[in-house]
Amino acid sequence: MPPLTGLQIQKLLPKTNCKECGSNTCLAFAMKLAAKKAHLSECPYASEEAKAILGAAAEPPILTVTLGSGENALVAGGETVMFRHEKTFVNQTGIGLAVDDRMDDGELERRVKAVADYQLERVGEVLRPDLISIAWRSGSKDRFLGALDRVSCLWDRAIAVRTEDAEMLRAAAEKLAGRRPLLASATSATLDELCEVAKQTDSVLGIAADRFDHLVPMVERVREKDGRALFLELRADSLSERIQNNILMRRSALKSQFKPFGYPTLSYIDTGDPLDDAVEAGLEVTKYGSLVVLPEFDPAVFVSLLTLRQNIYTDPQKPIQVTPKVYAIGEPNEDSPVFVTTNFSLTYFIVSGEIENSGISTWLLVPECEGMSVLTAWAAGKFGGMKIAAFAKEVELEACTKNRKIVIPGYVAQISGELEEALPGWEVIVGPQEASDIESFVKSAFVV
């Protein structure tokens, strides 16, 4: 069935234009439903007929599934496009670490703590791993539940439990009640039992299969039981097969509205080579993986994956920006000079970091440039002498410092004359073109 258009959806709405849904008219709300940007439950007067017809049609083609709870929950799925330039990707690929219950207490604690303590700040965002997956490998139920206890005490984010033994998954789900864990994974033989376990314990069920024609009937069996919180683990023999499977599932869900593939995916990676693991995980991030779990914690691998993920899941139509204002770098005072840059986050954090590394304390003037880089903002007329001067007056820059030296990026040296005219009494200094040269520039231009 092709997706309904906005006009088709509007005919099923009450047409009261009550605005209680947050839209000005029922037509506007219908357009949001058609674009998968709203849910029918937001309309308080939707009829039962509308709910029956639109309920399935209005949900995103890939359902949103949450692991864990609270502010540390991992949200996956909810995607509506094949390529990020069409709109944007919504929920970032979860990145996790695998451990198992054969590890001694010290080793298990060391690994979990290393991941729990790891975080990276980049362009104003704190990046962290999302999940610990613990496998039952010891053969002992007591040892497994004890390991689960230790992990749950050390780790406050999402948890996955990995085994194909239904009894152990049930015990783990009961042990982690309230944590909404991922039970990875059900097979055709254990599916019905584990579907009930997931419902009873408010857990998320992973479904594992080696082939599409095995996976589809399993998903359909769960859908018949009204199960919705699923992760799909389609196992593959090679990297090319894995990526091909991801693409086929995403395209089928989005383009053909094939419901059995409309769920987030799960991949456990263990090639035996850390570099190959990193490559496969990186491709999962770029090609539709919802959750990828690695066998070892290597900070060099995780920083690469977290940075790649941030880049992929940044809205390409909405640059990351910092608030336009005067920033204090170091401990500036009334004798400190002023540097200028744009409010594109990456530019701001690189420039501010290089100024800090130089050892000088300065004021950093960051005018509104709509999140553009220096040359782009200048070309767009957002970073000229008049604009910078007007902003300096707006934020009362002269109240911050009696020093009347202001350093502009070398790439826009041509605005220096205009800026001097617009800021009488100020000396405009043309700084380096590259931020990496700020340290040497400061040493030559200022006494540090």
C-alpha positions in Angstrom: 0.0 0.0 0.0 1.5 3.4 -1.0 1.8 6.0 1.7 -1.2 8.3 2.1 -0.8 11.9 0.9 -1.6 14.9 3.1 -4.9 15.6 1.4 -6.0 12.0 1.8 -5.1 12.1 5.5 -7.0 15.4 5.9 -10.2 13.8 4.8 -10.0 11.4 7.8 -9.4 14.2 10.3 -12.2 16.1 12.2 -11.5 19.4 10.2 -12.2 21.5 13.3 -8.8 23.5 13.0 -8.8 23.5 16.8 -5.0 23.9 17.0 -4.7 21.6 20.0 -2.3 19.4 18.1 0.1 22.3 17.7 -0.7 23.0 14.1 -2.7 25.9 12.8 -5.1 23.8 10.7 -6.0 20.1 10.2 -4.4 20.3 6.7 -1.1 21.4 8.2 -1.3 18.6 10.7 -2.2 16.1 7.9 0.9 17.3 6.0 3.0 16.6 9.1 1.5 13.1 9.4 2.3 12.4 5.7 5.9 13.5 6.3 6.2 11.3 9.4 6.8 14.4 11.5 3.8 14.0 13.8 1.7 11.1 15.3 -2.0 10.7 15.2 -2.2 10.6 19.0 -1.5 14.3 19.0 -5.1 14.9 17.6 -7.5 14.7 20.6 -10.6 14.4 18.3 -9.4 11.7 15.9 -12.2 9.2 15.2 -11.9 5.4 15.6 -12.1 5.1 11.8 -9.2 7.5 11.4 -7.2 5.7 14.1 -7.8 2.4 12.3 -6.8 3.7 8.9 -4.0 6.1 9.9 -2.5 4.3 12.9 -0.2 2.2 10.9 0.2 4.7 8.0 1.2 7.6 10.3 4.0 5.7 12.1 7.6 6.1 10.8 8.6 3.4 8.4 11.3 2.3 10.9 9.9 2.2 14.4 11.6 4.0 17.2 12.8 1.6 20.0 14.2 2.7 23.3 16.8 0.7 25.4 17.3 1.6 29.0 15.5 4.4 30.7 15.8 8.1 31.7 18.3 10.5 30.3 20.8 7.7 29.6 18.4 5.7 27.4 19.5 4.6 23.9 16.9 5.5 21.3 17.2 3.7 17.9 15.2 3.6 14.7 12.7 6.3 13.7 14.5 6.9 10.4 12.6 8.3 7.4 15.2 8.8 4.7 17.9 6.9 2.9 20.4 9.7 2.6 21.1 12.5 5.2 21.0 15.3 2.6 17.3 14.5 2.0 16.4 15.5 5.6 18.7 14.2 8.3 19.3 11.0 10.2 17.4 11.0 13.5 18.8 8.5 16.1 22.5 7.9 16.2 24.0 4.5 15.9 24.5 3.0 19.4 28.1 1.9 20.1 28.7 -0.7 22.7 31.2 -3.1 24.2 30.9 -6.9 24.7 31.9 -8.7 27.9 31.1 -12.1 29.1 30.6 -13.9 32.4 33.8 -16.0 32.1 35.9 -12.9 33.0 37.0 -12.8 36.6 35.5 -10.0 38.7 38.5 -7.7 38.4 38.7 -8.0 34.6 35.0 -7.5 34.2 35.0 -4.4 36.5 38.1 -3.0 34.7 36.5 -3.2 31.3 33.1 -1.8 32.3 34.7 1.1 34.3 36.9 2.0 31.4 33.9 2.4 29.1 31.8 4.1 31.8 34.5 6.7 32.5 35.2 7.3 28.8 33.9 10.5 27.2 35.0 12.9 24.6 34.0 16.6 24.2 33.9 17.8 20.6 32.3 21.0 19.3 30.4 21.5 22.5 28.9 17.9 22.6 29.8 15.2 25.0 30.3 11.9 23.2 30.1 8.6 25.1 29.6 4.9 24.4 26.0 3.7 24.8 25.8 0.1 25.9 27.4 -2.9 27.6 26.5 -6.3 26.2 27.1 -9.3 28.5 27.1 -12.8 27.1 26.4 -16.1 29.0 29.4 -18.2 28.2 30.3 -19.8 31.6 27.5 -22.4 31.7 26.6 -21.3 35.2 23.4 -19.4 35.9 24.6 -18.1 39.3 27.9 -16.8 37.8 25.9 -15.1 35.0 23.5 -13.4 37.3 26.3 -12.3 39.5 28.1 -10.8 36.5 24.9 -9.0 35.6 24.7 -7.6 39.1 28.2 -6.2 38.8 27.6 -4.7 35.4 24.3 -3.1 36.4 26.0 -1.5 39.4 28.9 0.0 37.4 26.9 1.0 34.3 23.9 3.3 34.2 23.3 3.2 30.5 21.7 0.6 28.2 22.4 -3.2 28.8 22.1 -6.1 26.4 22.1 -9.7 27.4 23.5 -12.2 24.8 22.6 -15.8 24.6 20.2 -18.0 22.6 19.2 -19.9 25.8 15.6 -18.8 26.6 15.8 -19.7 30.3 18.9 -17.5 30.8 17.3 -14.6 28.9 14.2 -14.9 31.1 16.4 -14.9 34.2 18.3 -11.9 33.0 15.2 -9.9 32.1 13.8 -10.5 35.5 17.1 -9.6 37.1 17.2 -6.3 35.1 13.6 -5.4 35.7 13.1 -1.6 35.3 16.3 -1.3 33.2 14.6 -2.2 29.8 17.4 -4.4 28.6 17.9 -5.9 25.1 17.5 -9.7 25.0 19.8 -10.8 22.2 18.7 -12.9 20.6 15.6 -15.0 20.0 15.7 -17.8 17.4 12.8 -19.4 15.7 12.6 -22.1 18.4 12.5 -19.6 21.3 10.7 -16.7 19.7 7.2 -17.3 21.1 8.4 -17.8 24.7 10.8 -14.8 24.6 8.1 -12.6 23.1 6.1 -13.1 26.2 9.1 -12.6 28.4 9.8 -9.3 26.8 6.2 -8.1 27.3 6.1 -9.2 30.9 9.5 -7.6 31.9 9.2 -4.5 29.6 12.4 -5.7 27.7 13.4 -5.2 24.1 13.7 -8.4 22.0 16.4 -9.1 19.5 15.6 -11.5 16.7 18.5 -13.4 15.1 18.5 -15.2 11.7 21.0 -16.1 9.0 18.8 -15.4 6.0 16.0 -13.0 5.0 13.5 -15.8 4.4 14.1 -16.9 8.0 14.0 -13.5 9.5 10.7 -12.2 7.9 8.4 -15.0 9.2 9.9 -14.5 12.7 9.1 -10.8 12.7 5.6 -11.4 11.4 5.0 -13.9 14.3 6.0 -11.1 16.7 3.8 -8.6 15.0 0.8 -10.9 15.3 1.4 -10.8 19.0 1.5 -7.0 18.9 5.2 -6.9 19.7 6.8 -3.7 18.6 10.1 -3.3 20.6 12.4 -5.3 18.3 16.0 -5.2 17.1 16.8 -7.3 14.0 20.1 -9.2 13.9 20.6 -10.6 10.4 23.9 -12.4 10.6 26.3 -12.3 7.6 29.4 -14.2 6.5 31.3 -11.1 5.1 31.5 -7.4 5.4 30.0 -6.8 2.0 27.1 -9.1 2.8 26.5 -7.2 6.0 26.3 -3.8 4.4 24.2 -5.1 1.5 21.7 -6.5 4.0 21.5 -3.2 5.8 20.9 -1.3 2.6 18.2 -3.8 1.4 16.4 -3.7 4.7 16.5 0.1 4.9 15.3 0.5 1.3 12.6 -2.1 1.7 11.2 -0.4 4.9 11.4 3.2 3.4 10.6 2.7 -0.2 8.3 -0.3 -0.2 6.8 0.1 3.3 7.8 -3.5 4.0 6.8 -3.7 7.7 9.0 -6.7 8.7 12.1 -4.7 8.1 10.8 -1.5 9.8 12.9 -2.0 13.0 16.4 -1.0 14.1 19.3 -3.4 13.5 21.8 -5.1 15.7 25.4 -6.2 14.8 28.0 -7.9 16.9 31.4 -7.5 15.4 34.4 -9.7 16.2 36.7 -10.3 13.2 39.7 -11.2 15.4 41.6 -8.1 14.2 41.1 -4.7 16.0 41.6 -2.7 12.8 39.1 -4.8 10.9 36.6 -4.5 13.8 37.0 -0.7 13.6 36.4 -0.6 9.8 33.3 -2.8 10.1 31.9 -0.7 12.9 32.6 2.5 11.0 30.7 1.1 8.0 27.8 0.2 10.2 27.7 3.8 11.4 27.6 5.1 7.8 25.3 2.5 6.4 22.3 2.2 8.5 23.5 0.2 11.6 21.3 1.0 14.6 23.5 -0.7 17.3 27.0 -2.1 16.9 28.8 -3.9 19.6 32.6 -4.3 19.6 34.7 -7.1 21.4 37.3 -4.8 22.9 37.6 -1.3 24.3 40.3 0.7 22.5 40.1 4.5 23.1 41.6 5.1 19.6 38.9 3.1 18.0 36.1 4.6 20.1 37.2 8.2 19.5 37.2 7.5 15.7 33.7 5.9 15.8 32.2 8.6 18.1 33.6 11.4 15.9 32.4 9.7 12.7 29.0 9.2 14.2 28.7 12.8 15.2 29.6 13.9 11.7 27.1 11.6 10.1 24.3 12.5 12.4 24.7 16.2 12.3 21.9 17.9 10.3 23.5 19.0 7.1 20.9 21.7 6.7 21.5 23.1 10.2 25.1 23.9 11.1 26.2 23.3 14.7 26.5 26.8 16.3 27.7 28.4 19.5 25.9 31.3 21.0 27.1 34.7 19.6 28.7 36.6 22.5 32.1 37.6 24.0 33.9 34.6 25.4 36.6 34.6 28.0 39.6 32.5 26.9 41.8 31.9 29.9 41.5 34.6 32.5 41.4 37.9 30.4 41.2 41.3 32.0 40.9 44.9 30.9 44.4 44.7 29.4 43.7 41.7 27.2 43.4 41.8 23.4 40.4 40.6 21.4 40.3 37.9 18.8 37.4 37.4 16.4 35.9 34.3 14.7 32.5 33.0 13.6 29.9 31.1 15.5 30.3 27.8 13.6 31.0 25.4 16.4 33.9 23.6 14.8 35.6 26.9 14.0 35.0 28.3 17.5 36.3 25.3 19.3 39.4 25.0 17.1 40.2 28.7 17.5 39.5 28.8 21.2 41.6 25.7 21.8 44.6 27.1 19.9 44.4 30.4 21.8 44.4 28.4 25.1 47.4 26.4 23.9 49.3 29.6 23.2 49.1 30.6 26.8 47.5 34.0 26.3 44.3 35.2 28.0 42.0 37.0 25.5 38.5 37.9 24.8 37.0 36.1 21.8 34.3 38.0 19.9 31.9 35.7 18.2 29.2 37.5 16.1 26.1 35.9 14.6 27.1 34.2 11.4 24.3 31.6 11.1 26.8 28.8 11.9 29.0 29.5 8.8 32.8 29.2 8.6 34.9 32.3 8.2 35.2 32.4 4.4 31.6 31.2 3.9 30.3 33.8 6.3 32.4 36.5 4.6 31.2 35.5 1.1 27.6 35.6 2.4 28.0 39.1 3.8 27.7 37.8 7.4 31.3 38.5 8.5 32.3 41.9 7.3 33.8 44.9 9.1 30.4 46.7 9.6 28.8 43.5 11.0 31.6 42.8 13.4 31.7 46.4 14.6 27.9 46.5 15.1 28.0 43.3 17.1 31.0 44.6 19.2 28.9 47.7 20.1 25.8 45.5 20.8 27.7 43.4 23.4 29.6 46.4 24.8 33.0 45.0 24.0 34.7 48.2 25.2 33.5 47.5 28.7 35.5 44.2 28.7 38.9 45.7 27.9 40.8 48.9 27.6 43.2 47.2 25.2 42.2 48.4 21.7 43.8 45.6 19.7 41.4 43.3 17.8 42.7 40.3 15.7 40.8 39.1 12.7 41.3 35.8 10.7 43.9 36.1 8.0 41.5 34.8 5.4 39.5 38.0 5.6 42.4 40.5 5.8 40.4 42.7 3.3 37.9 43.7 5.9 40.6 45.3 8.2 40.1 48.8 6.8 36.3 48.7 7.0 36.6 47.4 10.6 39.0 50.2 11.6 36.6 52.8 10.2 33.6 51.2 12.0 35.6 50.9 15.3 37.4 54.2 15.8 40.4 53.9 18.2 40.9 50.2 17.6 44.0 48.7 16.0 43.0 45.9 13.7 45.6 43.1 13.5 45.5 40.5 10.7 46.0 37.1 12.3 47.1 33.9 10.7 44.9 32.1 8.1 45.1 28.7 9.8 44.2 28.2 13.5 47.2 25.9 13.9 49.4 29.0 13.4 47.8 31.0 16.3 50.4 29.9 18.9 53.4 31.1 16.8 51.5 34.2 15.9 50.7 35.1 19.5 54.4 34.6 20.5 55.5 37.0 17.8 52.7 39.6 18.2 52.1 39.6 22.0 54.1 39.2 25.2 52.8 36.0 26.8 
